[in-house]
């Protein structure tokens, strides 16, 4: 996807504070954090949303979740708890259409947010 911001982060055409990387995933800090820890975890392959990720090749969604947990451990929020959020579609608040998991932690996370 030539115009996809996250694809450009994967190829290093656009800067991001990358904090974790595997052969299939990349994690970087959100530019508008909603919690002390707010990291986005993406597959390096372009898939528009969580539904597309679920239909992708065997194991890719698993790799994204494993990377999200690894980020939580690395960031020191795994012990107290953290949230993983996928927004799918504009009605759910998705603004970049390259699937991404938000890893949020570092403070009490209430529901609904506010």
PAFIVEX-539872 format. One record per residue (C-alpha): residue number from 1; x, y negated, z. Coordinates in steps of 0.25 Angstrom, whole numbers, plus 2048, in hexadecimal, padded with zeros to 3 digits. Example, Ala and Ser with C-alpha at 12.3 -4.5 7.8 and 13.67 -1.06 7.14 Angstrom:
<sites>
+-----+-----+-----+-----+
| seq |   u |   v |   w |
+-----+-----+-----+-----+
|   1 | 831 | 812 | 81F |
|   2 | 837 | 804 | 81D |
+-----+-----+-----+-----+
</sites>
This chain:
<sites>
+-----+-----+-----+-----+
| seq |   u |   v |   w |
+-----+-----+-----+-----+
|   1 | 800 | 800 | 800 |
|   2 | 807 | 7F4 | 7FB |
|   3 | 800 | 7EA | 803 |
|   4 | 7FF | 7F2 | 810 |
|   5 | 806 | 7EA | 81C |
|   6 | 808 | 7F7 | 823 |
|   7 | 80E | 7FE | 817 |
|   8 | 818 | 7F2 | 816 |
|   9 | 81C | 7F4 | 825 |
|  10 | 81F | 803 | 822 |
|  11 | 828 | 7FF | 816 |
|  12 | 82E | 7F4 | 81E |
|  13 | 829 | 7E9 | 814 |
|  14 | 822 | 7E2 | 820 |
|  15 | 828 | 7E1 | 82E |
|  16 | 822 | 7E7 | 83A |
|  17 | 828 | 7EB | 848 |
|  18 | 829 | 7FA | 845 |
|  19 | 82A | 801 | 852 |
|  20 | 828 | 810 | 84E |
|  21 | 82A | 818 | 841 |
|  22 | 829 | 826 | 83D |
|  23 | 829 | 82C | 82F |
|  24 | 81A | 82A | 82D |
|  25 | 816 | 81E | 837 |
|  26 | 81B | 810 | 83A |
|  27 | 817 | 808 | 847 |
|  28 | 819 | 7F9 | 849 |
|  29 | 814 | 7EE | 852 |
|  30 | 807 | 7E8 | 84F |
|  31 | 808 | 7D9 | 84C |
|  32 | 7FC | 7D5 | 854 |
|  33 | 7FD | 7DE | 860 |
|  34 | 7F0 | 7E1 | 868 |
|  35 | 7F8 | 7E8 | 873 |
|  36 | 806 | 7E7 | 879 |
|  37 | 809 | 7F3 | 870 |
|  38 | 802 | 7F3 | 863 |
|  39 | 809 | 7FB | 858 |
|  40 | 804 | 7FF | 84B |
|  41 | 807 | 80D | 846 |
|  42 | 805 | 810 | 837 |
|  43 | 808 | 81C | 82D |
|  44 | 812 | 818 | 823 |
|  45 | 809 | 81D | 818 |
|  46 | 7FE | 813 | 815 |
|  47 | 7F0 | 818 | 81A |
|  48 | 7E5 | 80D | 81B |
|  49 | 7DF | 811 | 828 |
|  50 | 7DD | 81C | 832 |
|  51 | 7D3 | 823 | 82A |
|  52 | 7DD | 824 | 81E |
|  53 | 7E8 | 828 | 828 |
|  54 | 7DF | 834 | 82D |
|  55 | 7DE | 839 | 81F |
|  56 | 7ED | 837 | 81C |
|  57 | 7F7 | 843 | 81C |
|  58 | 7F7 | 84C | 827 |
|  59 | 7FE | 847 | 834 |
|  60 | 7FF | 838 | 830 |
|  61 | 7F5 | 833 | 83A |
|  62 | 7FC | 83C | 844 |
|  63 | 809 | 835 | 841 |
|  64 | 802 | 827 | 843 |
|  65 | 7FD | 82C | 851 |
|  66 | 80A | 832 | 855 |
|  67 | 811 | 825 | 852 |
|  68 | 807 | 81D | 859 |
|  69 | 809 | 825 | 866 |
|  70 | 818 | 824 | 864 |
|  71 | 817 | 815 | 863 |
|  72 | 80F | 815 | 870 |
|  73 | 81A | 81D | 877 |
|  74 | 825 | 814 | 871 |
|  75 | 81D | 807 | 875 |
|  76 | 81B | 80D | 883 |
|  77 | 80C | 80D | 883 |
|  78 | 809 | 81C | 882 |
|  79 | 809 | 81E | 891 |
|  80 | 7FF | 813 | 894 |
|  81 | 7F6 | 815 | 888 |
|  82 | 7F5 | 810 | 87A |
|  83 | 7EB | 80E | 86F |
|  84 | 7EC | 813 | 860 |
|  85 | 7E2 | 80C | 857 |
|  86 | 7DF | 80D | 848 |
|  87 | 7D6 | 803 | 842 |
|  88 | 7D0 | 809 | 836 |
|  89 | 7C9 | 7FF | 82C |
|  90 | 7C6 | 7F0 | 82D |
|  91 | 7BA | 7F2 | 836 |
|  92 | 7C4 | 7F8 | 840 |
|  93 | 7CE | 7ED | 83F |
|  94 | 7D8 | 7F3 | 835 |
|  95 | 7DF | 7E8 | 82E |
|  96 | 7EB | 7EF | 828 |
|  97 | 7E6 | 7FB | 820 |
|  98 | 7F2 | 804 | 823 |
|  99 | 7EE | 80D | 82E |
| 100 | 7F4 | 809 | 83B |
| 101 | 7F3 | 80E | 84A |
| 102 | 7F4 | 803 | 854 |
| 103 | 7FB | 807 | 860 |
| 104 | 7F7 | 7FE | 86C |
| 105 | 7FC | 7FE | 87A |
| 106 | 803 | 7F7 | 885 |
| 107 | 7F6 | 7F2 | 88C |
| 108 | 7E9 | 7F7 | 890 |
| 109 | 7E1 | 7F9 | 884 |
| 110 | 7D2 | 7F8 | 886 |
| 111 | 7C6 | 7FB | 87D |
| 112 | 7C0 | 7F4 | 876 |
| 113 | 7CC | 7EB | 874 |
| 114 | 7CB | 7DD | 879 |
+-----+-----+-----+-----+
</sites>
